[in-house]
Amino acid sequence: MQEKSSVLKSPGIIMTIIMILEAILLFAWWPTSIGAFGIAKVGWLMIFMYFVWAAQCFIYIYWIEKREGKE
């Protein structure tokens, strides 16, 4: 008999919530001051977030593969 897992424990739901929280942080705190090399701080934050999103994609893939391996 298979256990029913909670929808809130689904990797897709958790990763979606994390990405929404990151977007809220970015848009709520919109730094307009100029940073290094004349690029606004929000630009640097967006560039940094590409790497964070890539890491999240790899974590998600690993998580799903590990979860499907148990089934």
NORFENWO-V677279 format. One record per residue. N is the residue number from 1. RES is the residue in one small letter. SS is DSSP state (2 for helix, 1 for strand, 0 for the rest). PHI is phi as a letter, one per 20 degrees, with the letter a starting at -180 (NA if undefined). OMEGA is omega in radians with two decimals (NA if undefined). Layout:
n=N res=RES ss=SS phi=PHI omega=OMEGA
n=N res=RES ss=SS phi=PHI omega=OMEGA
This chain:
n=1 res=m ss=0 phi=NA omega=-3.14
n=2 res=q ss=0 phi=e omega=3.05
n=3 res=e ss=0 phi=e omega=3.03
n=4 res=k ss=0 phi=e omega=3.11
n=5 res=s ss=0 phi=e omega=3.14
n=6 res=s ss=0 phi=f omega=3.10
n=7 res=v ss=2 phi=f omega=-3.13
n=8 res=l ss=2 phi=f omega=3.09
n=9 res=k ss=2 phi=e omega=3.13
n=10 res=s ss=0 phi=f omega=3.14
n=11 res=p ss=2 phi=g omega=-3.14
n=12 res=g ss=2 phi=f omega=3.13
n=13 res=i ss=2 phi=f omega=-3.12
n=14 res=i ss=2 phi=f omega=3.14
n=15 res=m ss=2 phi=f omega=3.09
n=16 res=t ss=2 phi=f omega=3.12
n=17 res=i ss=2 phi=f omega=3.13
n=18 res=i ss=2 phi=f omega=-3.13
n=19 res=m ss=2 phi=f omega=3.08
n=20 res=i ss=2 phi=f omega=3.11
n=21 res=l ss=2 phi=f omega=3.08
n=22 res=e ss=2 phi=f omega=3.13
n=23 res=a ss=2 phi=f omega=3.09
n=24 res=i ss=2 phi=f omega=3.10
n=25 res=l ss=2 phi=f omega=-3.11
n=26 res=l ss=2 phi=f omega=-3.07
n=27 res=f ss=2 phi=f omega=3.10
n=28 res=a ss=2 phi=f omega=3.12
n=29 res=w ss=0 phi=d omega=-3.07
n=30 res=w ss=0 phi=d omega=-3.08
n=31 res=p ss=0 phi=f omega=-3.10
n=32 res=t ss=0 phi=d omega=-3.12
n=33 res=s ss=0 phi=f omega=-3.10
n=34 res=i ss=1 phi=e omega=3.13
n=35 res=g ss=0 phi=d omega=-3.10
n=36 res=a ss=2 phi=f omega=3.10
n=37 res=f ss=2 phi=l omega=3.09
n=38 res=g ss=2 phi=m omega=3.13
n=39 res=i ss=0 phi=e omega=-3.14
n=40 res=a ss=1 phi=f omega=-3.14
n=41 res=k ss=2 phi=f omega=3.11
n=42 res=v ss=2 phi=f omega=3.07
n=43 res=g ss=2 phi=f omega=3.09
n=44 res=w ss=2 phi=f omega=3.12
n=45 res=l ss=2 phi=f omega=3.12
n=46 res=m ss=2 phi=f omega=3.10
n=47 res=i ss=2 phi=f omega=3.12
n=48 res=f ss=2 phi=f omega=-3.10
n=49 res=m ss=2 phi=f omega=3.06
n=50 res=y ss=2 phi=g omega=3.12
n=51 res=f ss=2 phi=f omega=3.09
n=52 res=v ss=2 phi=f omega=3.13
n=53 res=w ss=2 phi=f omega=3.09
n=54 res=a ss=2 phi=f omega=3.10
n=55 res=a ss=2 phi=f omega=3.10
n=56 res=q ss=2 phi=f omega=3.10
n=57 res=c ss=2 phi=f omega=3.12
n=58 res=f ss=2 phi=f omega=3.09
n=59 res=i ss=2 phi=f omega=3.14
n=60 res=y ss=2 phi=f omega=-3.14
n=61 res=i ss=2 phi=f omega=3.11
n=62 res=y ss=2 phi=g omega=-3.11
n=63 res=w ss=2 phi=f omega=-3.13
n=64 res=i ss=2 phi=f omega=3.14
n=65 res=e ss=2 phi=f omega=3.12
n=66 res=k ss=2 phi=f omega=-3.14
n=67 res=r ss=2 phi=f omega=3.13
n=68 res=e ss=2 phi=f omega=3.10
n=69 res=g ss=2 phi=f omega=3.12
n=70 res=k ss=2 phi=f omega=-3.04
n=71 res=e ss=0 phi=e omega=NA
